[in-house]
């Protein structure tokens, strides 16, 4: 019985730390808040509590993303499975990427904090491509691969990858900004309804991915890319 109580207290402490970290990191950025501040905001008088449960900042961020990843992963999987193995359109593939995040904005403050932290995490310049891929679930990776193959034939693959990453990040930034607006106590401006924001983002992303490569860009690619990849 005593061991169960200790385990329950430990789980409660862990959740309180995650709650505090979500709120503060969403407001001030992943590196903009100290671990001591998070520990204090979680009501922990033991200064070692955060380190005991998470080890440090990086594992704390991963724990926040894991906390919310199951919902997003399930929704990505659901949308992809609805394609029933047929040849999906470019728009349908983009919907797999964009719509779950847009829907999660409506799930409450904790979900919105997670989106802001996720966007902040994947934008950190010290992260390698492989580490960014570790923050993305398998269904998103699958959809991205198909989209890259759909790019105009005249587009070099490195440019196609860069275009997809840029378009996806732009959509995520818009949704992270919308998350801020949703939680603002007295927003001074109105905005489009969230479903319309999502639909418009899908349209814009499809347009970005399917736009032809201009002669100017093609000429720049010749000088900037390895001839084998261009």
ZAZA-685903 format. One record per residue: residue in three letters; residue number from 1; x, y, z of N, C-alpha, C, CB in turn. Coordinates in pm, whole numbers. Each point is the difference from the previous one (the first is absolute). Glycine has a CB too. Layout:
<atoms>
> r:k:n_px:n_py:n_pz:ca_px:ca_py:ca_pz:c_px:c_py:c_pz:cb_px:cb_py:cb_pz
> Ala:NUM:X:Y:Z:X:Y:Z:X:Y:Z:X:Y:Z
...
</atoms>
This chain:
<atoms>
> r:k:n_px:n_py:n_pz:ca_px:ca_py:ca_pz:c_px:c_py:c_pz:cb_px:cb_py:cb_pz
> Unk:1:84:-121:0:-84:121:0:87:125:0:-181:-124:122
> Unk:2:286:123:-39:91:115:7:69:24:-134:35:-45:244
> Unk:3:6:-64:-311:65:14:-131:-96:59:-103:148:-195:55
> Unk:4:-276:155:-49:-98:54:-94:-21:149:23:-111:-224:-9
> Unk:5:105:264:139:-16:142:31:119:80:-50:-138:-59:200
> Unk:6:258:5:-181:121:68:-47:-1:14:-151:128:-90:196
> Unk:7:-170:-18:-264:-7:2:-146:-102:102:-48:68:-240:-6
> Unk:8:-183:247:74:-104:95:-38:47:143:21:-175:-168:60
> Unk:9:246:192:51:52:135:26:102:38:-107:-38:-30:246
> Unk:10:122:-67:-285:98:27:-104:-65:35:-132:156:-154:115
> Unk:11:-262:80:-151:-71:27:-125:-66:137:5:-39:-245:-32
> Unk:12:-17:282:148:-64:130:15:103:113:-12:-175:-104:147
> Unk:13:291:84:-86:107:100:-9:45:17:-145:74:-56:233
> Unk:14:-60:-54:-302:42:4:-140:-100:79:-85:116:-221:30
> Unk:15:-245:197:-7:-103:70:-77:-1:149:32:-136:-209:-5
> Unk:16:158:244:131:4:142:37:117:71:-67:-108:-55:221
> Unk:17:221:-13:-227:117:60:-66:-27:17:-149:153:-105:172
> Unk:18:-214:4:-233:-33:10:-143:-99:115:-25:40:-247:-26
> Unk:19:-140:261:113:-97:110:-15:71:135:5:-179:-143:105
> Unk:20:267:160:-7:71:127:16:94:25:-117:-15:-23:248
> Unk:21:85:-81:-292:94:15:-112:-73:36:-128:153:-165:108
> Unk:22:-267:102:-134:-81:32:-118:-35:148:-3:-93:-233:-1
> Unk:23:40:279:112:-49:138:5:115:100:-18:-187:-73:152
> Unk:24:295:52:-79:110:96:-3:79:-7:-130:15:-16:247
> Unk:25:8:-103:-299:74:-12:-126:-82:52:-118:123:-197:93
> Unk:26:-254:179:-88:-84:55:-107:4:152:2:-150:-202:13
> Unk:27:150:259:106:0:146:12:135:62:-33:-175:-23:173
> Unk:28:284:-43:-131:132:64:-6:103:-74:-83:-50:90:222
> Unk:29:12:-200:-283:93:-76:-81:69:-109:80:35:202:-141
> Unk:30:16:-302:70:61:-115:65:118:40:88:-72:-141:-191
> Unk:31:152:235:143:120:42:74:-23:127:80:139:-106:-175
> Unk:32:-261:160:173:-25:128:64:-43:-9:145:-61:81:-220
> Unk:33:58:-199:274:-39:-20:139:99:-96:65:-246:42:-54
> Unk:34:283:-14:178:96:-88:68:-72:-121:58:146:199:54
> Unk:35:-71:-304:-31:-58:-120:59:-45:27:143:146:-143:-147
> Unk:36:-75:230:218:-41:36:136:-135:69:0:241:20:66
> Unk:37:-264:66:-167:-130:67:-10:-112:-101:-23:113:205:-90
> Unk:38:-86:-302:5:-100:-104:-26:-28:-79:126:75:-15:-239
> Unk:39:31:-21:310:-12:-77:123:-85:75:102:224:-105:-44
> Unk:40:-197:235:58:-74:84:95:-146:14:-43:211:125:56
> Unk:41:-234:-101:-186:-137:15:-50:-81:-127:20:83:165:-169
> Unk:42:-14:-279:172:-68:-128:22:-25:-26:149:107:-88:-208
> Unk:43:-67:182:294:-23:-14:143:95:-95:70:-233:51:-47
> Unk:44:352:-71:-10:95:-96:56:105:72:86:-35:-152:-199
> Unk:45:32:125:328:100:60:89:134:-72:-13:-181:68:158
> Unk:46:176:-192:-201:124:-76:-24:58:45:-134:-85:-201:134
> Unk:47:198:269:-131:57:57:-123:49:-107:-97:65:199:131
> Unk:48:-52:-323:-84:48:-108:-86:-113:-77:-66:200:-18:146
> Unk:49:-324:58:-121:-115:-78:-49:1:-12:-152:-133:75:198
> Unk:50:153:36:-267:-3:-4:-146:111:-89:-54:-98:231:-5
> Unk:51:218:-215:57:112:-82:-47:-24:-147:32:155:194:32
> Unk:52:-218:-222:80:-27:-139:37:-95:-66:-101:35:58:244
> Unk:53:-140:16:-284:-102:-59:-87:35:8:-148:-167:60:171
> Unk:54:246:41:-211:24:21:-144:147:10:-39:-217:114:-5
> Unk:55:304:-92:98:142:6:-32:47:137:-45:-16:-236:-60
> Unk:56:-65:307:-19:42:130:-51:-99:55:-100:236:-64:37
> Unk:57:-198:173:-100:-90:73:-89:-41:-82:-122:108:210:76
> Unk:58:-11:-278:-140:-31:-71:-124:-100:-112:22:227:56:-84
> Unk:59:-207:-132:191:-93:-110:27:-136:54:43:193:-147:67
> Unk:60:-194:263:-1:-126:62:38:-80:38:-125:104:86:213
> Unk:61:-37:-27:-312:-66:36:-125:-53:-126:-70:149:202:-24
> Unk:62:-68:-307:20:-44:-125:-63:-123:-56:72:237:-47:-71
> Unk:63:-239:59:203:-114:-51:76:-127:77:-32:156:-70:184
> Unk:64:-144:201:-203:-116:81:-38:-52:-44:-137:88:195:134
> Unk:65:4:-215:-229:-41:-41:-134:-60:-140:1:179:146:-97
> Unk:66:-123:-236:178:-59:-135:10:-140:6:61:231:-98:23
> Unk:67:-248:188:70:-129:15:68:-112:28:-99:120:85:203
> Unk:68:-91:-10:-307:-101:41:-97:10:-76:-133:2:225:106
> Unk:69:109:-294:-125:24:-65:-128:-99:-108:-34:234:50:33
> Unk:70:-286:-119:68:-91:-112:-28:-126:49:-70:88:-122:202
> Unk:71:-144:235:-158:-122:54:-64:28:36:-145:-79:89:221
> Unk:72:187:-15:-244:32:44:-135:33:-119:-90:85:216:91
> Unk:73:-8:-310:-37:37:-119:-79:-125:-78:-41:221:-12:121
> Unk:74:-314:-6:-28:-122:-74:-30:-82:71:-109:-3:-88:235
> Unk:75:-1:221:-229:-78:75:-100:69:-3:-136:-89:149:182
> Unk:76:222:-137:-185:74:-15:-125:-27:-138:-61:179:158:83
> Unk:77:-171:-260:1:-23:-137:-47:-142:-18:-54:168:-84:166
> Unk:78:-265:144:-96:-140:-12:-40:-23:62:-138:-69:4:241
> Unk:79:123:114:-263:-17:67:-130:69:-77:-111:-15:220:118
> Unk:80:133:-274:-89:73:-74:-103:-71:-132:-31:217:105:76
> Unk:81:-267:-171:28:-70:-127:-21:-128:21:-80:95:-87:215
> Unk:82:-157:205:-203:-124:28:-73:22:7:-150:-82:123:198
> Unk:83:207:-114:-240:30:0:-143:-17:-138:-61:159:189:37
> Unk:84:-171:-292:49:-33:-137:-42:100:-57:-101:-238:55:41
> Unk:85:362:-18:-29:103:-58:-86:-2:48:-143:-11:-193:144
> Unk:86:-80:284:-176:-5:50:-138:104:109:-21:-245:-56:-13
> Unk:87:257:101:-108:94:108:-32:-58:132:51:87:-125:-206
> Unk:88:-30:183:312:-58:122:57:34:122:-84:14:-102:228
> Unk:89:-99:201:-221:32:127:-66:100:77:84:-229:7:-107
> Unk:90:292:92:46:93:84:74:-72:68:116:137:36:-208
> Unk:91:-257:11:183:-76:67:107:-26:-95:117:-106:149:-171
> Unk:92:70:-273:143:-28:-95:107:125:-25:85:-176:-106:-142
> Unk:93:292:99:78:124:-21:73:33:121:87:82:-148:-183
> Unk:94:-106:267:130:23:121:79:-96:7:118:82:119:-207
> Unk:95:-205:-164:187:-97:-3:110:47:-91:113:-185:44:-163
> Unk:96:249:-155:128:54:-90:103:100:75:88:-32:-198:-153
> Unk:97:109:288:94:103:73:74:-58:116:79:163:-63:-175
> Unk:98:-256:138:115:-45:128:58:-120:-15:92:87:111:-203
> Unk:99:-187:-188:162:-128:1:72:9:-46:145:-107:-40:-217
> Unk:100:183:-68:251:4:-39:140:54:110:92:30:-233:-76
> Unk:101:70:305:30:56:107:83:-103:111:18:233:-53:-80
> Unk:102:-304:87:-28:-105:101:10:-110:-44:95:51:74:-234
> Unk:103:-88:-200:227:-104:-52:90:46:2:145:-86:-145:-186
> Unk:104:215:122:206:52:-6:137:-2:137:65:145:-193:-64
> Unk:105:-139:299:-16:-10:135:55:-130:16:79:137:90:-192
> Unk:106:-241:-160:150:-131:12:64:-13:-89:125:-96:53:-223
> Unk:107:199:-130:255:-10:-96:110:28:59:138:67:-172:-162
> Unk:108:-28:298:169:20:62:131:137:60:19:-162:-160:87
> Unk:109:183:231:25:126:70:25:124:-90:0:-132:161:131
> Unk:110:120:-280:-73:114:-90:5:42:-43:-141:-74:-80:225
> Unk:111:-25:49:-309:29:-37:-139:63:115:-75:-191:-160:4
> Unk:112:139:280:18:56:116:-70:143:29:45:-231:94:-22
> Unk:113:258:-112:151:137:17:49:93:-100:-67:-88:83:220
> Unk:114:42:-207:-234:83:-103:-63:33:35:-144:-103:-170:151
> Unk:115:6:224:-225:25:39:-139:106:109:-6:-236:-60:-60
> Unk:116:227:158:148:99:108:2:139:-53:34:-179:161:67
> Unk:117:185:-256:25:129:-59:38:55:-86:-114:-69:2:243
> Unk:118:-18:-78:-309:43:-84:-112:62:85:-111:-180:-166:56
> Unk:119:111:276:-91:53:89:-103:134:58:43:-234:55:-74
> Unk:120:242:-16:200:126:54:51:111:-105:-5:-128:156:149
> Unk:121:92:-282:-120:100:-107:3:58:-29:-138:-118:-98:195
> Unk:122:32:90:-296:49:-36:-133:71:116:-68:-185:-164:-19
> Unk:123:171:284:75:70:116:-58:136:27:64:-223:96:-51
> Unk:124:261:-176:148:129:24:66:114:-31:-97:-101:-56:226
> Unk:125:189:153:-251:105:-18:-101:100:-109:32:-26:238:-51
> Unk:126:39:-273:179:97:-103:36:-49:-142:-29:84:153:175
> Unk:127:-212:-167:-210:-54:-133:-30:42:-46:-139:-195:45:152
> Unk:128:245:-168:-161:30:-59:-130:-130:-49:-64:233:-67:78
> Unk:129:-228:42:-209:-118:-47:-72:-52:-129:63:83:107:-212
> Unk:130:9:-195:252:-40:-129:58:-77:21:131:200:-109:-107
> Unk:131:-159:209:186:-69:28:125:-139:57:-25:221:40:111
> Unk:132:-233:44:-214:-131:54:-36:-92:-113:-42:103:218:-72
> Unk:133:-50:-313:-6:-81:-115:-42:-49:-80:119:130:-9:-212
> Unk:134:-52:10:321:-41:-70:121:-119:63:69:233:-70:26
> Unk:135:-261:198:-59:-115:69:57:-126:-17:-85:156:165:101
> Unk:136:-143:-235:-212:-110:-16:-96:-39:-147:-6:79:200:-135
> Unk:137:-208:-229:138:-41:-140:1:10:-62:-140:-153:51:192
> Unk:138:144:-183:-195:26:-76:-123:-98:34:-112:92:-182:142
> Unk:139:-217:209:-109:-98:31:-103:33:132:-69:-173:-126:129
> Unk:140:217:224:-53:41:127:-60:118:-21:-94:-82:123:202
> Unk:141:179:-204:-159:115:-29:-84:-43:-67:-130:144:-21:205
> Unk:142:-240:-73:-196:-49:-70:-118:-68:97:-96:-29:-208:136
> Unk:143:-57:295:-82:-68:99:-84:100:95:-65:-202:-16:148
> Unk:144:304:55:-72:100:92:-54:76:-62:-116:22:105:226
> Unk:145:11:-233:-214:73:-68:-108:-81:-3:-129:118:-140:171
> Unk:146:-246:111:-158:-86:-3:-119:-9:139:-61:-132:-191:95
> Unk:147:118:293:-11:-9:137:-50:127:41:-75:-152:55:190
> Unk:148:267:-93:-138:126:35:-66:7:-63:-138:113:20:223
> Unk:149:-161:-144:-233:-2:-65:-131:-97:67:-97:59:-215:113
> Unk:150:-157:287:-59:-99:68:-84:50:135:-53:-178:-114:131
> Unk:151:287:163:-76:48:133:-39:26:4:-151:102:33:229
> Unk:152:-105:86:-288:28:9:-143:128:-72:-40:-121:217:-3
> Unk:153:118:-287:-109:116:-80:-43:125:86:-19:-158:-158:-112
> Unk:154:139:284:82:115:88:-23:62:49:131:-103:70:-216
> Unk:155:46:-106:330:49:48:128:104:-96:58:-220:115:40
> Unk:156:342:-68:-14:101:-86:64:-51:-49:136:185:126:-119
> Unk:157:-151:-248:155:-52:-57:124:34:84:124:20:-225:-106
> Unk:158:105:275:121:27:83:119:-91:122:7:236:-78:-7
> Unk:159:-269:135:-107:-89:115:-3:-142:-42:37:145:108:-175
> Unk:160:-187:-226:129:-133:-52:35:-12:-22:150:-16:-109:-225
> Unk:161:120:51:285:-1:-23:145:-8:134:74:134:-212:-29
> Unk:162:-52:309:-15:0:131:65:-135:68:-14:244:21:-46
> Unk:163:-308:-35:-69:-130:63:-22:-105:-61:93:61:46:-239
> Unk:164:-60:-178:251:-98:-66:88:22:40:145:-12:-193:-159
> Unk:165:138:193:205:30:37:138:-45:143:27:195:-158:2
> Unk:166:-164:249:-94:-37:140:18:-151:18:3:211:67:-115
> Unk:167:-281:-134:24:-146:13:-5:-64:-58:127:8:-14:-251
> Unk:168:42:-99:297:-55:-62:121:28:87:123:30:-228:-102
> Unk:169:91:281:111:33:87:113:-84:127:0:233:-91:-2
> Unk:170:-257:145:-117:-84:121:-9:-140:-28:53:133:78:-199
> Unk:171:-190:-193:160:-134:-37:48:0:-17:151:-48:-112:-220
> Unk:172:151:47:273:9:-21:145:12:132:75:106:-223:-41
> Unk:173:-28:317:-15:14:131:63:-134:73:6:237:11:-81
> Unk:174:-314:-19:-27:-132:63:-2:-88:-59:110:22:42:-249
> Unk:175:-17:-174:265:-83:-65:101:50:29:141:-53:-180:-164
> Unk:176:185:192:182:54:39:130:-42:142:35:195:-154:-33
> Unk:177:-195:242:-66:-48:137:22:-148:1:35:173:86:-158
> Unk:178:-249:-174:93:-143:-9:30:-20:-50:144:-52:-44:-244
> Unk:179:138:-47:288:-7:-49:138:18:115:99:88:-223:-75
> Unk:180:5:315:44:20:117:86:-126:84:4:245:1:-55
> Unk:181:-305:20:-62:-121:81:-9:-115:-63:78:75:82:-224
> Unk:182:-87:-214:216:-108:-69:71:10:20:151:-7:-170:-184
> Unk:183:130:179:236:20:12:145:10:144:47:113:-219:-7
> Unk:184:-113:314:-86:9:141:40:-126:39:77:145:52:-202
> Unk:185:-131:15:319:-118:34:80:-92:99:-70:134:-42:203
> Unk:186:-76:139:-274:-81:100:-70:63:31:-136:-76:98:221
> Unk:187:61:-191:-316:60:26:-133:-60:124:-63:41:-244:-29
> Unk:188:43:326:-32:-46:127:-57:-44:-13:-145:153:116:156
> Unk:189:-133:-232:-212:-42:-17:-139:-81:-129:-13:203:127:-82
> Unk:190:-295:-125:-12:-74:-121:-31:82:-85:-95:-219:118:36
> Unk:191:177:-239:-56:72:-88:-93:-98:-96:-63:213:20:135
> Unk:192:-167:-87:-240:-85:-98:-67:-30:-116:94:97:64:-223
> Unk:193:-211:-129:208:-27:-122:78:110:-102:-25:-248:43:-10
> Unk:194:280:-120:112:112:-94:-10:-14:-98:-116:26:22:246
> Unk:195:-142:-83:-273:-9:-91:-115:32:68:-132:-171:-128:125
> Unk:196:133:256:-138:32:73:-122:150:31:-8:-231:100:0
> Unk:197:292:-69:113:145:19:5:71:-126:-50:-23:162:194
> Unk:198:-23:-278:-146:62:-127:-38:-17:-27:-149:-43:-88:230
> Unk:199:-78:108:-282:-25:-25:-142:84:92:-87:-233:-74:55
> Unk:200:244:199:-15:80:96:-75:148:-36:4:-169:177:51
> Unk:201:216:-224:64:140:-44:12:29:-117:-93:3:79:237
> Unk:202:-97:-171:-246:17:-114:-91:12:50:-144:-131:-149:157
> Unk:203:41:240:-196:7:57:-135:136:63:-27:-247:41:6
> Unk:204:292:41:88:127:72:-18:118:-96:-8:-97:194:123
> Unk:205:94:-300:-41:110:-97:0:4:-77:-131:-18:-20:250
> Unk:206:-100:-22:-299:-6:-69:-129:56:89:-110:-203:-131:76
> Unk:207:164:259:-74:49:93:-102:152:14:7:-218:124:11
> Unk:208:273:-119:110:146:13:15:72:-123:-53:-36:146:200
> Unk:209:-20:-264:-175:67:-123:-40:-8:-26:-151:-53:-91:225
> Unk:210:-51:141:-287:-20:-31:-142:40:114:-93:-185:-149:69
> Unk:211:230:261:-13:42:112:-83:120:-40:-86:-85:163:173
> Unk:212:88:-121:-299:113:-37:-88:130:67:45:-161:-28:-191
> Unk:213:270:-33:154:133:57:29:30:106:-106:81:-217:109
> Unk:214:-53:338:-66:28:107:-95:139:-17:-61:-151:154:130
> Unk:215:172:-88:-240:132:-2:-63:105:58:93:-107:21:-226
> Unk:216:70:82:301:94:61:95:43:-101:106:-106:223:-39
> Unk:217:8:-295:95:31:-99:105:79:-116:-57:-208:64:122
> Unk:218:172:-107:-244:72:-111:-62:147:38:-24:-214:-77:-108
> Unk:219:237:199:64:138:45:-23:77:7:130:-76:128:-197
> Unk:220:11:-82:305:65:7:131:33:-139:52:-121:212:49
> Unk:221:31:-309:-78:22:-138:46:120:-62:-68:-243:-24:41
> Unk:222:265:58:-167:115:-55:-76:129:38:70:-128:13:-218
> Unk:223:134:110:268:124:44:64:12:-43:144:-3:191:-152
> Unk:224:-110:-219:218:3:-26:144:-2:-148:36:-113:215:28
> Unk:225:60:-299:-116:-18:-141:32:100:-87:-73:-240:43:39
> Unk:226:264:-157:22:84:-102:-64:-68:-42:-131:90:-83:226
> Unk:227:-19:84:-338:-61:-37:-128:-73:-133:4:178:129:-110
> Unk:228:-129:-222:191:-64:-132:7:-139:9:61:225:-106:20
> Unk:229:-245:203:73:-131:12:66:-91:92:-78:108:-40:220
> Unk:230:-51:129:-300:-81:96:-77:-46:-57:-131:124:183:106
</atoms>
